[in-house]
Amino acid sequence: MNIKEFNNILNKLLKSELEFLRKRFKPYKRRSFLHREVCIFIDLKTSNDRTLGYYVNTKDFSRQRKYIHKIFITKLSLDDFRISTKLHYKSFGITKLRDTIRHELIHAFVFEEFEEHGFIDNSHCDYSPIFLGCLAWCNGHSGHAYANNFYSSYLYKGILECKKYDDVYDKLVCYILKLEKAAREINEKINRNVDDCKILKIEFNQCGAGIVKRKYLSATTVCKKDNKLCRNKLTEMTLGLGFLVTPEILFKSYERKFENGVTAKLHSELIAYVIDNKIKQKRFVLGS
Ligand SMILES: [Zn+2]
């Protein structure tokens, strides 16, 4: 099996998967499954020994209208397919490729359907309930061991009761709105203290079914006023939410996440001392 033959197989599978998904998601609509163009490529360089495929797109900024979806199939997929062909299990090899392409197409679909419309960021990522919900609707496979826990969630059980994708969409939007409402209520509560103001932001996870402390930014000013030291602190924290995080869990956990001293993926603390109208700054940054 040479690369050209493999490439032909991939393009045929892409076409048939797009049609399968169109029927599954939009059977009564004349629109294609994706609005944007999607291309499939073979990546022979990826060395991660468990990655069968991955998805990217060419959108660089939020207002960019023209972009394309890109699906990459890795050398591991090619090697697996070659082995199954040699062992006369070609149909098994085809099924595995189809699963990978379906998974990547759902990333693209959720990007168009949710991510672009300003819902919670990272809706299209692997541990997002929105991505897993759409994947479940088309019997797709996650490929991530922990993601199987999604099948025990209330959201999944709700999706099983749906008769058509429009009902799934309503359930997913409702789920997002509840999380956004929880974050709004938390912010209303924690923003009130002017000396110690906190802001909570949320997004979905690329990895991790629970809560991941993604960003922690704080700025403290200490100044001398009427011979007294005044201290003001502003903290902004972004929590990554996995598919097991409900509004109730968010309410219970956010406070601890502000205070627990666990370093976020991006952690920055700034302290400014204002003494005799002169500013001295100390900055502490970790992560990228
Ligand atoms: Zn994925």
Boltz pocket constraint, residues with backbone or C-beta under 6 A from the ligand:
constraints:
  - pocket:
      binder: B
      contacts: [[A, 53], [A, 103], [A, 107], [A, 126], [A, 142]]
      max_distance: 6.0
